[in-house]
Amino acid sequence: GAFYLSVGSSCNVCVEQDVRRASILKIEDGGAKVVRFGSGVRNAVGLALGADGRTVWFTDNERDLFAEDRPADELNLLVPGADYGWPGCFGHGQPDPAAGGTVERCAGTVGPAVEFLAHAGASGIAFYTDDRFPADYRGGLYVALHGSWSRAIPVGYAVVFVPFAEGAPIGPPQPFV
């Protein structure tokens, strides 16, 4: 009965003045109630209801101009009130000192369920709930990667599959297309 809306950051690295930015909002009661449901999300381009019908998952494209091979783009489980770290933290509690990150601040952030290559551009996502593919694909997640612009050797430009079991990822992304 709720609607979830991703509102991306306005910049690569900054402290947003509008608290709705860099977050995922939960909208209820036909728009009468809007709650900041998750924060510290730079750009959650893909957002989908899990195959279990109870969880919400999202991709997050992390900052640019940090390093060619990090921070990794992410797949995250949406947890009420969670802080996913941006701009000062990335990954599993890693501080970004150039963005004000400290070990103390990053200790309270939620890390990704799955990491993609840095700058791969994880975009649209869809859970597979049909039965026409082999059983190993059922309940898994397809992720479109729009590709990188900031790497010497480009990555992304593909669709990958993330296997799931019992509502959680059970392995790394696998090439699909």
Chimera marker file (.cmm) of the C-alpha trace (Angstrom):
<marker_set name="trace">
<marker id="1" x="0.000" y="0.000" z="0.000" r="1" g="1" b="0" radius="0.5"/>
<marker id="2" x="3.023" y="2.320" z="-0.037" r="1" g="1" b="0" radius="0.5"/>
<marker id="3" x="4.946" y="3.949" z="-2.867" r="1" g="1" b="0" radius="0.5"/>
<marker id="4" x="8.742" y="4.212" z="-2.671" r="1" g="1" b="0" radius="0.5"/>
<marker id="5" x="10.552" y="7.001" z="-4.463" r="1" g="1" b="0" radius="0.5"/>
<marker id="6" x="14.286" y="7.404" z="-4.928" r="1" g="1" b="0" radius="0.5"/>
<marker id="7" x="15.515" y="10.994" z="-4.914" r="1" g="1" b="0" radius="0.5"/>
<marker id="8" x="19.116" y="11.171" z="-6.126" r="1" g="1" b="0" radius="0.5"/>
<marker id="9" x="21.845" y="13.480" z="-4.994" r="1" g="1" b="0" radius="0.5"/>
<marker id="10" x="22.338" y="16.820" z="-6.694" r="1" g="1" b="0" radius="0.5"/>
<marker id="11" x="26.090" y="16.337" z="-6.892" r="1" g="1" b="0" radius="0.5"/>
<marker id="12" x="28.979" y="13.895" z="-6.857" r="1" g="1" b="0" radius="0.5"/>
<marker id="13" x="30.026" y="14.673" z="-3.269" r="1" g="1" b="0" radius="0.5"/>
<marker id="14" x="28.277" y="17.258" z="-1.113" r="1" g="1" b="0" radius="0.5"/>
<marker id="15" x="26.105" y="17.713" z="1.939" r="1" g="1" b="0" radius="0.5"/>
<marker id="16" x="22.574" y="18.116" z="0.639" r="1" g="1" b="0" radius="0.5"/>
<marker id="17" x="20.543" y="21.051" z="1.938" r="1" g="1" b="0" radius="0.5"/>
<marker id="18" x="17.259" y="19.314" z="1.110" r="1" g="1" b="0" radius="0.5"/>
<marker id="19" x="16.891" y="16.205" z="3.340" r="1" g="1" b="0" radius="0.5"/>
<marker id="20" x="14.771" y="14.516" z="0.676" r="1" g="1" b="0" radius="0.5"/>
<marker id="21" x="17.822" y="14.350" z="-1.589" r="1" g="1" b="0" radius="0.5"/>
<marker id="22" x="20.101" y="11.282" z="-1.545" r="1" g="1" b="0" radius="0.5"/>
<marker id="23" x="17.358" y="9.227" z="0.065" r="1" g="1" b="0" radius="0.5"/>
<marker id="24" x="14.451" y="6.911" z="-0.521" r="1" g="1" b="0" radius="0.5"/>
<marker id="25" x="11.057" y="8.226" z="0.474" r="1" g="1" b="0" radius="0.5"/>
<marker id="26" x="8.041" y="6.155" z="1.488" r="1" g="1" b="0" radius="0.5"/>
<marker id="27" x="4.788" y="7.737" z="0.405" r="1" g="1" b="0" radius="0.5"/>
<marker id="28" x="1.504" y="6.608" z="1.974" r="1" g="1" b="0" radius="0.5"/>
<marker id="29" x="-2.128" y="7.675" z="2.196" r="1" g="1" b="0" radius="0.5"/>
<marker id="30" x="-2.274" y="8.905" z="-1.387" r="1" g="1" b="0" radius="0.5"/>
<marker id="31" x="0.631" y="11.281" z="-0.820" r="1" g="1" b="0" radius="0.5"/>
<marker id="32" x="-0.553" y="12.693" z="2.501" r="1" g="1" b="0" radius="0.5"/>
<marker id="33" x="2.294" y="11.020" z="4.412" r="1" g="1" b="0" radius="0.5"/>
<marker id="34" x="5.903" y="11.189" z="3.201" r="1" g="1" b="0" radius="0.5"/>
<marker id="35" x="8.672" y="9.625" z="5.290" r="1" g="1" b="0" radius="0.5"/>
<marker id="36" x="12.412" y="9.628" z="4.647" r="1" g="1" b="0" radius="0.5"/>
<marker id="37" x="12.766" y="5.843" z="4.747" r="1" g="1" b="0" radius="0.5"/>
<marker id="38" x="16.480" y="5.460" z="3.922" r="1" g="1" b="0" radius="0.5"/>
<marker id="39" x="19.298" y="8.022" z="3.721" r="1" g="1" b="0" radius="0.5"/>
<marker id="40" x="22.880" y="8.210" z="2.468" r="1" g="1" b="0" radius="0.5"/>
<marker id="41" x="21.888" y="6.896" z="-0.958" r="1" g="1" b="0" radius="0.5"/>
<marker id="42" x="23.724" y="8.760" z="-3.729" r="1" g="1" b="0" radius="0.5"/>
<marker id="43" x="21.720" y="7.605" z="-6.752" r="1" g="1" b="0" radius="0.5"/>
<marker id="44" x="19.339" y="4.669" z="-6.367" r="1" g="1" b="0" radius="0.5"/>
<marker id="45" x="18.464" y="4.229" z="-10.009" r="1" g="1" b="0" radius="0.5"/>
<marker id="46" x="16.928" y="0.740" z="-9.723" r="1" g="1" b="0" radius="0.5"/>
<marker id="47" x="14.207" y="0.121" z="-7.132" r="1" g="1" b="0" radius="0.5"/>
<marker id="48" x="12.044" y="-3.022" z="-6.995" r="1" g="1" b="0" radius="0.5"/>
<marker id="49" x="9.814" y="-5.095" z="-4.781" r="1" g="1" b="0" radius="0.5"/>
<marker id="50" x="11.540" y="-8.404" z="-4.046" r="1" g="1" b="0" radius="0.5"/>
<marker id="51" x="10.256" y="-11.672" z="-5.499" r="1" g="1" b="0" radius="0.5"/>
<marker id="52" x="9.034" y="-12.477" z="-1.976" r="1" g="1" b="0" radius="0.5"/>
<marker id="53" x="6.616" y="-9.519" z="-2.197" r="1" g="1" b="0" radius="0.5"/>
<marker id="54" x="7.807" y="-8.170" z="1.175" r="1" g="1" b="0" radius="0.5"/>
<marker id="55" x="11.246" y="-6.640" z="0.684" r="1" g="1" b="0" radius="0.5"/>
<marker id="56" x="12.405" y="-3.634" z="-1.338" r="1" g="1" b="0" radius="0.5"/>
<marker id="57" x="15.786" y="-3.669" z="-3.058" r="1" g="1" b="0" radius="0.5"/>
<marker id="58" x="17.697" y="-0.892" z="-4.780" r="1" g="1" b="0" radius="0.5"/>
<marker id="59" x="20.878" y="-0.257" z="-6.701" r="1" g="1" b="0" radius="0.5"/>
<marker id="60" x="23.081" y="2.655" z="-5.715" r="1" g="1" b="0" radius="0.5"/>
<marker id="61" x="25.611" y="4.266" z="-8.015" r="1" g="1" b="0" radius="0.5"/>
<marker id="62" x="28.398" y="5.535" z="-5.826" r="1" g="1" b="0" radius="0.5"/>
<marker id="63" x="30.507" y="8.643" z="-6.333" r="1" g="1" b="0" radius="0.5"/>
<marker id="64" x="32.851" y="9.343" z="-9.229" r="1" g="1" b="0" radius="0.5"/>
<marker id="65" x="36.345" y="10.855" z="-9.279" r="1" g="1" b="0" radius="0.5"/>
<marker id="66" x="37.558" y="8.864" z="-6.246" r="1" g="1" b="0" radius="0.5"/>
<marker id="67" x="39.397" y="5.930" z="-7.809" r="1" g="1" b="0" radius="0.5"/>
<marker id="68" x="39.029" y="3.878" z="-10.948" r="1" g="1" b="0" radius="0.5"/>
<marker id="69" x="38.220" y="0.681" z="-9.062" r="1" g="1" b="0" radius="0.5"/>
<marker id="70" x="36.207" y="2.016" z="-6.119" r="1" g="1" b="0" radius="0.5"/>
<marker id="71" x="33.794" y="2.668" z="-4.610" r="1" g="1" b="0" radius="0.5"/>
<marker id="72" x="31.769" y="-0.248" z="-5.942" r="1" g="1" b="0" radius="0.5"/>
<marker id="73" x="28.222" y="0.284" z="-7.139" r="1" g="1" b="0" radius="0.5"/>
<marker id="74" x="25.795" y="-1.557" z="-4.882" r="1" g="1" b="0" radius="0.5"/>
<marker id="75" x="22.674" y="-3.630" z="-4.440" r="1" g="1" b="0" radius="0.5"/>
<marker id="76" x="21.032" y="-2.885" z="-1.100" r="1" g="1" b="0" radius="0.5"/>
<marker id="77" x="18.091" y="-4.113" z="0.923" r="1" g="1" b="0" radius="0.5"/>
<marker id="78" x="15.925" y="-1.175" z="1.977" r="1" g="1" b="0" radius="0.5"/>
<marker id="79" x="15.790" y="-1.110" z="5.772" r="1" g="1" b="0" radius="0.5"/>
<marker id="80" x="13.561" y="1.439" z="7.569" r="1" g="1" b="0" radius="0.5"/>
<marker id="81" x="15.653" y="4.346" z="8.850" r="1" g="1" b="0" radius="0.5"/>
<marker id="82" x="18.961" y="2.961" z="7.578" r="1" g="1" b="0" radius="0.5"/>
<marker id="83" x="21.891" y="5.199" z="6.630" r="1" g="1" b="0" radius="0.5"/>
<marker id="84" x="23.764" y="3.812" z="3.613" r="1" g="1" b="0" radius="0.5"/>
<marker id="85" x="26.700" y="6.176" z="4.085" r="1" g="1" b="0" radius="0.5"/>
<marker id="86" x="26.940" y="8.666" z="1.230" r="1" g="1" b="0" radius="0.5"/>
<marker id="87" x="28.701" y="11.073" z="1.040" r="1" g="1" b="0" radius="0.5"/>
<marker id="88" x="31.264" y="10.223" z="3.725" r="1" g="1" b="0" radius="0.5"/>
<marker id="89" x="31.180" y="6.424" z="3.637" r="1" g="1" b="0" radius="0.5"/>
<marker id="90" x="30.994" y="3.646" z="1.079" r="1" g="1" b="0" radius="0.5"/>
<marker id="91" x="30.933" y="-0.145" z="0.976" r="1" g="1" b="0" radius="0.5"/>
<marker id="92" x="31.086" y="-1.890" z="4.315" r="1" g="1" b="0" radius="0.5"/>
<marker id="93" x="31.862" y="1.081" z="6.550" r="1" g="1" b="0" radius="0.5"/>
<marker id="94" x="34.771" y="2.480" z="4.533" r="1" g="1" b="0" radius="0.5"/>
<marker id="95" x="35.401" y="6.183" z="5.225" r="1" g="1" b="0" radius="0.5"/>
<marker id="96" x="35.895" y="8.652" z="2.396" r="1" g="1" b="0" radius="0.5"/>
<marker id="97" x="38.048" y="11.294" z="4.148" r="1" g="1" b="0" radius="0.5"/>
<marker id="98" x="37.710" y="13.713" z="1.218" r="1" g="1" b="0" radius="0.5"/>
<marker id="99" x="33.942" y="13.701" z="1.849" r="1" g="1" b="0" radius="0.5"/>
<marker id="100" x="34.149" y="14.014" z="5.636" r="1" g="1" b="0" radius="0.5"/>
<marker id="101" x="33.948" y="10.297" z="6.392" r="1" g="1" b="0" radius="0.5"/>
<marker id="102" x="35.356" y="8.963" z="9.643" r="1" g="1" b="0" radius="0.5"/>
<marker id="103" x="35.604" y="5.473" z="11.098" r="1" g="1" b="0" radius="0.5"/>
<marker id="104" x="33.126" y="6.468" z="13.807" r="1" g="1" b="0" radius="0.5"/>
<marker id="105" x="30.515" y="7.801" z="11.393" r="1" g="1" b="0" radius="0.5"/>
<marker id="106" x="30.883" y="4.880" z="8.997" r="1" g="1" b="0" radius="0.5"/>
<marker id="107" x="30.486" y="2.284" z="11.758" r="1" g="1" b="0" radius="0.5"/>
<marker id="108" x="26.755" y="3.039" z="11.870" r="1" g="1" b="0" radius="0.5"/>
<marker id="109" x="26.074" y="2.654" z="8.151" r="1" g="1" b="0" radius="0.5"/>
<marker id="110" x="24.508" y="-0.289" z="6.311" r="1" g="1" b="0" radius="0.5"/>
<marker id="111" x="26.745" y="-2.013" z="3.774" r="1" g="1" b="0" radius="0.5"/>
<marker id="112" x="25.682" y="-3.466" z="0.441" r="1" g="1" b="0" radius="0.5"/>
<marker id="113" x="24.175" y="-6.915" z="-0.004" r="1" g="1" b="0" radius="0.5"/>
<marker id="114" x="26.036" y="-7.234" z="-3.326" r="1" g="1" b="0" radius="0.5"/>
<marker id="115" x="28.779" y="-5.145" z="-4.913" r="1" g="1" b="0" radius="0.5"/>
<marker id="116" x="29.119" y="-4.478" z="-8.632" r="1" g="1" b="0" radius="0.5"/>
<marker id="117" x="32.243" y="-3.194" z="-10.336" r="1" g="1" b="0" radius="0.5"/>
<marker id="118" x="32.962" y="0.438" z="-9.593" r="1" g="1" b="0" radius="0.5"/>
<marker id="119" x="31.311" y="2.801" z="-12.055" r="1" g="1" b="0" radius="0.5"/>
<marker id="120" x="29.465" y="-0.017" z="-13.868" r="1" g="1" b="0" radius="0.5"/>
<marker id="121" x="26.307" y="2.060" z="-13.519" r="1" g="1" b="0" radius="0.5"/>
<marker id="122" x="23.813" y="-0.348" z="-11.960" r="1" g="1" b="0" radius="0.5"/>
<marker id="123" x="20.478" y="0.908" z="-13.223" r="1" g="1" b="0" radius="0.5"/>
<marker id="124" x="17.170" y="-0.840" z="-13.807" r="1" g="1" b="0" radius="0.5"/>
<marker id="125" x="16.387" y="-3.988" z="-11.837" r="1" g="1" b="0" radius="0.5"/>
<marker id="126" x="13.738" y="-6.692" z="-12.105" r="1" g="1" b="0" radius="0.5"/>
<marker id="127" x="13.101" y="-9.862" z="-10.127" r="1" g="1" b="0" radius="0.5"/>
<marker id="128" x="12.346" y="-12.976" z="-12.133" r="1" g="1" b="0" radius="0.5"/>
<marker id="129" x="9.101" y="-14.579" z="-10.994" r="1" g="1" b="0" radius="0.5"/>
<marker id="130" x="8.174" y="-16.576" z="-14.089" r="1" g="1" b="0" radius="0.5"/>
<marker id="131" x="8.901" y="-20.267" z="-14.679" r="1" g="1" b="0" radius="0.5"/>
<marker id="132" x="10.074" y="-20.333" z="-18.318" r="1" g="1" b="0" radius="0.5"/>
<marker id="133" x="13.808" y="-20.143" z="-17.449" r="1" g="1" b="0" radius="0.5"/>
<marker id="134" x="15.564" y="-22.935" z="-15.534" r="1" g="1" b="0" radius="0.5"/>
<marker id="135" x="14.763" y="-23.165" z="-11.812" r="1" g="1" b="0" radius="0.5"/>
<marker id="136" x="18.079" y="-21.533" z="-10.799" r="1" g="1" b="0" radius="0.5"/>
<marker id="137" x="16.776" y="-18.208" z="-12.160" r="1" g="1" b="0" radius="0.5"/>
<marker id="138" x="13.506" y="-18.144" z="-10.208" r="1" g="1" b="0" radius="0.5"/>
<marker id="139" x="13.400" y="-15.414" z="-7.605" r="1" g="1" b="0" radius="0.5"/>
<marker id="140" x="16.709" y="-13.960" z="-8.817" r="1" g="1" b="0" radius="0.5"/>
<marker id="141" x="17.425" y="-10.401" z="-9.865" r="1" g="1" b="0" radius="0.5"/>
<marker id="142" x="18.375" y="-8.981" z="-13.254" r="1" g="1" b="0" radius="0.5"/>
<marker id="143" x="20.367" y="-5.750" z="-13.185" r="1" g="1" b="0" radius="0.5"/>
<marker id="144" x="20.998" y="-3.521" z="-16.202" r="1" g="1" b="0" radius="0.5"/>
<marker id="145" x="24.418" y="-1.835" z="-16.147" r="1" g="1" b="0" radius="0.5"/>
<marker id="146" x="24.674" y="1.314" z="-18.248" r="1" g="1" b="0" radius="0.5"/>
<marker id="147" x="28.468" y="1.295" z="-18.233" r="1" g="1" b="0" radius="0.5"/>
<marker id="148" x="31.294" y="3.469" z="-17.055" r="1" g="1" b="0" radius="0.5"/>
<marker id="149" x="32.683" y="6.730" z="-18.315" r="1" g="1" b="0" radius="0.5"/>
<marker id="150" x="35.471" y="7.233" z="-15.776" r="1" g="1" b="0" radius="0.5"/>
<marker id="151" x="37.674" y="4.145" z="-16.227" r="1" g="1" b="0" radius="0.5"/>
<marker id="152" x="40.617" y="3.508" z="-18.528" r="1" g="1" b="0" radius="0.5"/>
<marker id="153" x="39.097" y="0.127" z="-19.376" r="1" g="1" b="0" radius="0.5"/>
<marker id="154" x="35.297" y="0.514" z="-19.536" r="1" g="1" b="0" radius="0.5"/>
<marker id="155" x="33.046" y="-1.840" z="-17.543" r="1" g="1" b="0" radius="0.5"/>
<marker id="156" x="29.320" y="-2.416" z="-17.431" r="1" g="1" b="0" radius="0.5"/>
<marker id="157" x="27.327" y="-2.253" z="-20.674" r="1" g="1" b="0" radius="0.5"/>
<marker id="158" x="25.588" y="-5.509" z="-19.766" r="1" g="1" b="0" radius="0.5"/>
<marker id="159" x="22.772" y="-7.224" z="-17.949" r="1" g="1" b="0" radius="0.5"/>
<marker id="160" x="23.852" y="-9.335" z="-14.976" r="1" g="1" b="0" radius="0.5"/>
<marker id="161" x="21.955" y="-11.862" z="-12.883" r="1" g="1" b="0" radius="0.5"/>
<marker id="162" x="22.158" y="-12.015" z="-9.076" r="1" g="1" b="0" radius="0.5"/>
<marker id="163" x="21.007" y="-15.395" z="-7.708" r="1" g="1" b="0" radius="0.5"/>
<marker id="164" x="18.649" y="-15.280" z="-4.716" r="1" g="1" b="0" radius="0.5"/>
<marker id="165" x="17.366" y="-17.935" z="-2.337" r="1" g="1" b="0" radius="0.5"/>
<marker id="166" x="14.886" y="-17.414" z="0.472" r="1" g="1" b="0" radius="0.5"/>
<marker id="167" x="14.712" y="-13.694" z="-0.304" r="1" g="1" b="0" radius="0.5"/>
<marker id="168" x="18.454" y="-12.939" z="-0.129" r="1" g="1" b="0" radius="0.5"/>
<marker id="169" x="21.372" y="-12.877" z="-2.584" r="1" g="1" b="0" radius="0.5"/>
<marker id="170" x="23.429" y="-16.077" z="-2.547" r="1" g="1" b="0" radius="0.5"/>
<marker id="171" x="26.229" y="-15.173" z="-4.912" r="1" g="1" b="0" radius="0.5"/>
<marker id="172" x="27.942" y="-12.491" z="-6.930" r="1" g="1" b="0" radius="0.5"/>
<marker id="173" x="26.558" y="-10.992" z="-10.126" r="1" g="1" b="0" radius="0.5"/>
<marker id="174" x="26.801" y="-13.343" z="-13.111" r="1" g="1" b="0" radius="0.5"/>
<marker id="175" x="26.983" y="-12.212" z="-16.747" r="1" g="1" b="0" radius="0.5"/>
<marker id="176" x="23.662" y="-12.672" z="-18.538" r="1" g="1" b="0" radius="0.5"/>
<marker id="177" x="23.702" y="-10.426" z="-21.622" r="1" g="1" b="0" radius="0.5"/>
<link id1="1" id2="2" r="1" g="1" b="0" radius="0.2"/>
<link id1="2" id2="3" r="1" g="1" b="0" radius="0.2"/>
<link id1="3" id2="4" r="1" g="1" b="0" radius="0.2"/>
<link id1="4" id2="5" r="1" g="1" b="0" radius="0.2"/>
<link id1="5" id2="6" r="1" g="1" b="0" radius="0.2"/>
<link id1="6" id2="7" r="1" g="1" b="0" radius="0.2"/>
<link id1="7" id2="8" r="1" g="1" b="0" radius="0.2"/>
<link id1="8" id2="9" r="1" g="1" b="0" radius="0.2"/>
<link id1="9" id2="10" r="1" g="1" b="0" radius="0.2"/>
<link id1="10" id2="11" r="1" g="1" b="0" radius="0.2"/>
<link id1="11" id2="12" r="1" g="1" b="0" radius="0.2"/>
<link id1="12" id2="13" r="1" g="1" b="0" radius="0.2"/>
<link id1="13" id2="14" r="1" g="1" b="0" radius="0.2"/>
<link id1="14" id2="15" r="1" g="1" b="0" radius="0.2"/>
<link id1="15" id2="16" r="1" g="1" b="0" radius="0.2"/>
<link id1="16" id2="17" r="1" g="1" b="0" radius="0.2"/>
<link id1="17" id2="18" r="1" g="1" b="0" radius="0.2"/>
<link id1="18" id2="19" r="1" g="1" b="0" radius="0.2"/>
<link id1="19" id2="20" r="1" g="1" b="0" radius="0.2"/>
<link id1="20" id2="21" r="1" g="1" b="0" radius="0.2"/>
<link id1="21" id2="22" r="1" g="1" b="0" radius="0.2"/>
<link id1="22" id2="23" r="1" g="1" b="0" radius="0.2"/>
<link id1="23" id2="24" r="1" g="1" b="0" radius="0.2"/>
<link id1="24" id2="25" r="1" g="1" b="0" radius="0.2"/>
<link id1="25" id2="26" r="1" g="1" b="0" radius="0.2"/>
<link id1="26" id2="27" r="1" g="1" b="0" radius="0.2"/>
<link id1="27" id2="28" r="1" g="1" b="0" radius="0.2"/>
<link id1="28" id2="29" r="1" g="1" b="0" radius="0.2"/>
<link id1="29" id2="30" r="1" g="1" b="0" radius="0.2"/>
<link id1="30" id2="31" r="1" g="1" b="0" radius="0.2"/>
<link id1="31" id2="32" r="1" g="1" b="0" radius="0.2"/>
<link id1="32" id2="33" r="1" g="1" b="0" radius="0.2"/>
<link id1="33" id2="34" r="1" g="1" b="0" radius="0.2"/>
<link id1="34" id2="35" r="1" g="1" b="0" radius="0.2"/>
<link id1="35" id2="36" r="1" g="1" b="0" radius="0.2"/>
<link id1="36" id2="37" r="1" g="1" b="0" radius="0.2"/>
<link id1="37" id2="38" r="1" g="1" b="0" radius="0.2"/>
<link id1="38" id2="39" r="1" g="1" b="0" radius="0.2"/>
<link id1="39" id2="40" r="1" g="1" b="0" radius="0.2"/>
<link id1="40" id2="41" r="1" g="1" b="0" radius="0.2"/>
<link id1="41" id2="42" r="1" g="1" b="0" radius="0.2"/>
<link id1="42" id2="43" r="1" g="1" b="0" radius="0.2"/>
<link id1="43" id2="44" r="1" g="1" b="0" radius="0.2"/>
<link id1="44" id2="45" r="1" g="1" b="0" radius="0.2"/>
<link id1="45" id2="46" r="1" g="1" b="0" radius="0.2"/>
<link id1="46" id2="47" r="1" g="1" b="0" radius="0.2"/>
<link id1="47" id2="48" r="1" g="1" b="0" radius="0.2"/>
<link id1="48" id2="49" r="1" g="1" b="0" radius="0.2"/>
<link id1="49" id2="50" r="1" g="1" b="0" radius="0.2"/>
<link id1="50" id2="51" r="1" g="1" b="0" radius="0.2"/>
<link id1="51" id2="52" r="1" g="1" b="0" radius="0.2"/>
<link id1="52" id2="53" r="1" g="1" b="0" radius="0.2"/>
<link id1="53" id2="54" r="1" g="1" b="0" radius="0.2"/>
<link id1="54" id2="55" r="1" g="1" b="0" radius="0.2"/>
<link id1="55" id2="56" r="1" g="1" b="0" radius="0.2"/>
<link id1="56" id2="57" r="1" g="1" b="0" radius="0.2"/>
<link id1="57" id2="58" r="1" g="1" b="0" radius="0.2"/>
<link id1="58" id2="59" r="1" g="1" b="0" radius="0.2"/>
<link id1="59" id2="60" r="1" g="1" b="0" radius="0.2"/>
<link id1="60" id2="61" r="1" g="1" b="0" radius="0.2"/>
<link id1="61" id2="62" r="1" g="1" b="0" radius="0.2"/>
<link id1="62" id2="63" r="1" g="1" b="0" radius="0.2"/>
<link id1="63" id2="64" r="1" g="1" b="0" radius="0.2"/>
<link id1="64" id2="65" r="1" g="1" b="0" radius="0.2"/>
<link id1="65" id2="66" r="1" g="1" b="0" radius="0.2"/>
<link id1="66" id2="67" r="1" g="1" b="0" radius="0.2"/>
<link id1="67" id2="68" r="1" g="1" b="0" radius="0.2"/>
<link id1="68" id2="69" r="1" g="1" b="0" radius="0.2"/>
<link id1="69" id2="70" r="1" g="1" b="0" radius="0.2"/>
<link id1="70" id2="71" r="1" g="1" b="0" radius="0.2"/>
<link id1="71" id2="72" r="1" g="1" b="0" radius="0.2"/>
<link id1="72" id2="73" r="1" g="1" b="0" radius="0.2"/>
<link id1="73" id2="74" r="1" g="1" b="0" radius="0.2"/>
<link id1="74" id2="75" r="1" g="1" b="0" radius="0.2"/>
<link id1="75" id2="76" r="1" g="1" b="0" radius="0.2"/>
<link id1="76" id2="77" r="1" g="1" b="0" radius="0.2"/>
<link id1="77" id2="78" r="1" g="1" b="0" radius="0.2"/>
<link id1="78" id2="79" r="1" g="1" b="0" radius="0.2"/>
<link id1="79" id2="80" r="1" g="1" b="0" radius="0.2"/>
<link id1="80" id2="81" r="1" g="1" b="0" radius="0.2"/>
<link id1="81" id2="82" r="1" g="1" b="0" radius="0.2"/>
<link id1="82" id2="83" r="1" g="1" b="0" radius="0.2"/>
<link id1="83" id2="84" r="1" g="1" b="0" radius="0.2"/>
<link id1="84" id2="85" r="1" g="1" b="0" radius="0.2"/>
<link id1="85" id2="86" r="1" g="1" b="0" radius="0.2"/>
<link id1="86" id2="87" r="1" g="1" b="0" radius="0.2"/>
<link id1="87" id2="88" r="1" g="1" b="0" radius="0.2"/>
<link id1="88" id2="89" r="1" g="1" b="0" radius="0.2"/>
<link id1="89" id2="90" r="1" g="1" b="0" radius="0.2"/>
<link id1="90" id2="91" r="1" g="1" b="0" radius="0.2"/>
<link id1="91" id2="92" r="1" g="1" b="0" radius="0.2"/>
<link id1="92" id2="93" r="1" g="1" b="0" radius="0.2"/>
<link id1="93" id2="94" r="1" g="1" b="0" radius="0.2"/>
<link id1="94" id2="95" r="1" g="1" b="0" radius="0.2"/>
<link id1="95" id2="96" r="1" g="1" b="0" radius="0.2"/>
<link id1="96" id2="97" r="1" g="1" b="0" radius="0.2"/>
<link id1="97" id2="98" r="1" g="1" b="0" radius="0.2"/>
<link id1="98" id2="99" r="1" g="1" b="0" radius="0.2"/>
<link id1="99" id2="100" r="1" g="1" b="0" radius="0.2"/>
<link id1="100" id2="101" r="1" g="1" b="0" radius="0.2"/>
<link id1="101" id2="102" r="1" g="1" b="0" radius="0.2"/>
<link id1="102" id2="103" r="1" g="1" b="0" radius="0.2"/>
<link id1="103" id2="104" r="1" g="1" b="0" radius="0.2"/>
<link id1="104" id2="105" r="1" g="1" b="0" radius="0.2"/>
<link id1="105" id2="106" r="1" g="1" b="0" radius="0.2"/>
<link id1="106" id2="107" r="1" g="1" b="0" radius="0.2"/>
<link id1="107" id2="108" r="1" g="1" b="0" radius="0.2"/>
<link id1="108" id2="109" r="1" g="1" b="0" radius="0.2"/>
<link id1="109" id2="110" r="1" g="1" b="0" radius="0.2"/>
<link id1="110" id2="111" r="1" g="1" b="0" radius="0.2"/>
<link id1="111" id2="112" r="1" g="1" b="0" radius="0.2"/>
<link id1="112" id2="113" r="1" g="1" b="0" radius="0.2"/>
<link id1="113" id2="114" r="1" g="1" b="0" radius="0.2"/>
<link id1="114" id2="115" r="1" g="1" b="0" radius="0.2"/>
<link id1="115" id2="116" r="1" g="1" b="0" radius="0.2"/>
<link id1="116" id2="117" r="1" g="1" b="0" radius="0.2"/>
<link id1="117" id2="118" r="1" g="1" b="0" radius="0.2"/>
<link id1="118" id2="119" r="1" g="1" b="0" radius="0.2"/>
<link id1="119" id2="120" r="1" g="1" b="0" radius="0.2"/>
<link id1="120" id2="121" r="1" g="1" b="0" radius="0.2"/>
<link id1="121" id2="122" r="1" g="1" b="0" radius="0.2"/>
<link id1="122" id2="123" r="1" g="1" b="0" radius="0.2"/>
<link id1="123" id2="124" r="1" g="1" b="0" radius="0.2"/>
<link id1="124" id2="125" r="1" g="1" b="0" radius="0.2"/>
<link id1="125" id2="126" r="1" g="1" b="0" radius="0.2"/>
<link id1="126" id2="127" r="1" g="1" b="0" radius="0.2"/>
<link id1="127" id2="128" r="1" g="1" b="0" radius="0.2"/>
<link id1="128" id2="129" r="1" g="1" b="0" radius="0.2"/>
<link id1="129" id2="130" r="1" g="1" b="0" radius="0.2"/>
<link id1="130" id2="131" r="1" g="1" b="0" radius="0.2"/>
<link id1="131" id2="132" r="1" g="1" b="0" radius="0.2"/>
<link id1="132" id2="133" r="1" g="1" b="0" radius="0.2"/>
<link id1="133" id2="134" r="1" g="1" b="0" radius="0.2"/>
<link id1="134" id2="135" r="1" g="1" b="0" radius="0.2"/>
<link id1="135" id2="136" r="1" g="1" b="0" radius="0.2"/>
<link id1="136" id2="137" r="1" g="1" b="0" radius="0.2"/>
<link id1="137" id2="138" r="1" g="1" b="0" radius="0.2"/>
<link id1="138" id2="139" r="1" g="1" b="0" radius="0.2"/>
<link id1="139" id2="140" r="1" g="1" b="0" radius="0.2"/>
<link id1="140" id2="141" r="1" g="1" b="0" radius="0.2"/>
<link id1="141" id2="142" r="1" g="1" b="0" radius="0.2"/>
<link id1="142" id2="143" r="1" g="1" b="0" radius="0.2"/>
<link id1="143" id2="144" r="1" g="1" b="0" radius="0.2"/>
<link id1="144" id2="145" r="1" g="1" b="0" radius="0.2"/>
<link id1="145" id2="146" r="1" g="1" b="0" radius="0.2"/>
<link id1="146" id2="147" r="1" g="1" b="0" radius="0.2"/>
<link id1="147" id2="148" r="1" g="1" b="0" radius="0.2"/>
<link id1="148" id2="149" r="1" g="1" b="0" radius="0.2"/>
<link id1="149" id2="150" r="1" g="1" b="0" radius="0.2"/>
<link id1="150" id2="151" r="1" g="1" b="0" radius="0.2"/>
<link id1="151" id2="152" r="1" g="1" b="0" radius="0.2"/>
<link id1="152" id2="153" r="1" g="1" b="0" radius="0.2"/>
<link id1="153" id2="154" r="1" g="1" b="0" radius="0.2"/>
<link id1="154" id2="155" r="1" g="1" b="0" radius="0.2"/>
<link id1="155" id2="156" r="1" g="1" b="0" radius="0.2"/>
<link id1="156" id2="157" r="1" g="1" b="0" radius="0.2"/>
<link id1="157" id2="158" r="1" g="1" b="0" radius="0.2"/>
<link id1="158" id2="159" r="1" g="1" b="0" radius="0.2"/>
<link id1="159" id2="160" r="1" g="1" b="0" radius="0.2"/>
<link id1="160" id2="161" r="1" g="1" b="0" radius="0.2"/>
<link id1="161" id2="162" r="1" g="1" b="0" radius="0.2"/>
<link id1="162" id2="163" r="1" g="1" b="0" radius="0.2"/>
<link id1="163" id2="164" r="1" g="1" b="0" radius="0.2"/>
<link id1="164" id2="165" r="1" g="1" b="0" radius="0.2"/>
<link id1="165" id2="166" r="1" g="1" b="0" radius="0.2"/>
<link id1="166" id2="167" r="1" g="1" b="0" radius="0.2"/>
<link id1="167" id2="168" r="1" g="1" b="0" radius="0.2"/>
<link id1="168" id2="169" r="1" g="1" b="0" radius="0.2"/>
<link id1="169" id2="170" r="1" g="1" b="0" radius="0.2"/>
<link id1="170" id2="171" r="1" g="1" b="0" radius="0.2"/>
<link id1="171" id2="172" r="1" g="1" b="0" radius="0.2"/>
<link id1="172" id2="173" r="1" g="1" b="0" radius="0.2"/>
<link id1="173" id2="174" r="1" g="1" b="0" radius="0.2"/>
<link id1="174" id2="175" r="1" g="1" b="0" radius="0.2"/>
<link id1="175" id2="176" r="1" g="1" b="0" radius="0.2"/>
<link id1="176" id2="177" r="1" g="1" b="0" radius="0.2"/>
</marker_set>
